Amino acid sequence: MDTKTLYRWLFASLASLSLIVASFFLIDRPLARLMAKFHLFQALLNRAPVELPVMIALACLAVLLGGSYLAAGKRLPKWVAAGMLAGLALVWSLCLTEFLLKPLFGRTLPIAYLQTGQYGFHWFHLGDAFGSFPSGHADQVTSILSVLWVFYPRWRWVYVGALALLAFALLLGEWHFLSDIIAGSFIGTASGVLTMQIWETVQAQSQGPRNSVEKKY
């Protein structure tokens, strides 16, 4: 990693951390109370189908499809490469979020704050009630969008709109605080960028068509 890239990562990390801290102390609680006043979509957004791991299943299928091309020594079509890399980014970033960071921080859900006033982090607490930070939903979506951002740049305005809608839905449904969404978005984006960098390194070092993509993105 060159110095310029390192500085970019450092700046992005510090900027994200600053936003998370500011949101935690200044924005999260009043915003949660504001969102709680809108009861129209709350019941819908908290139903079980919203929690189904649809994106995880699609990510696994995309990885398997890309792996089958590589195992057969075939050139990867652009859409297959994009799906495979997005799937890889989603899987490993979500594992980091769900199995390490959520149990580490143990942050209570917005619904707990709204009902009991309980707010903050409870270190090394397990369970769904302590799984608010970081947002796994934001993590999944941004890990995919960060890869598509590179492969299909003409649709970037759609990606931004989709992420904004997701953030609004998570806040309105009392799934996450704003700082949870910021943290999840940073982790997902970082996973996508790192996955792309690793792939480009493999591409540059590859001598045969096994890891080549049909069309340069």
Beta strands, then each sheet from edge to edge (+ up, - down):
end
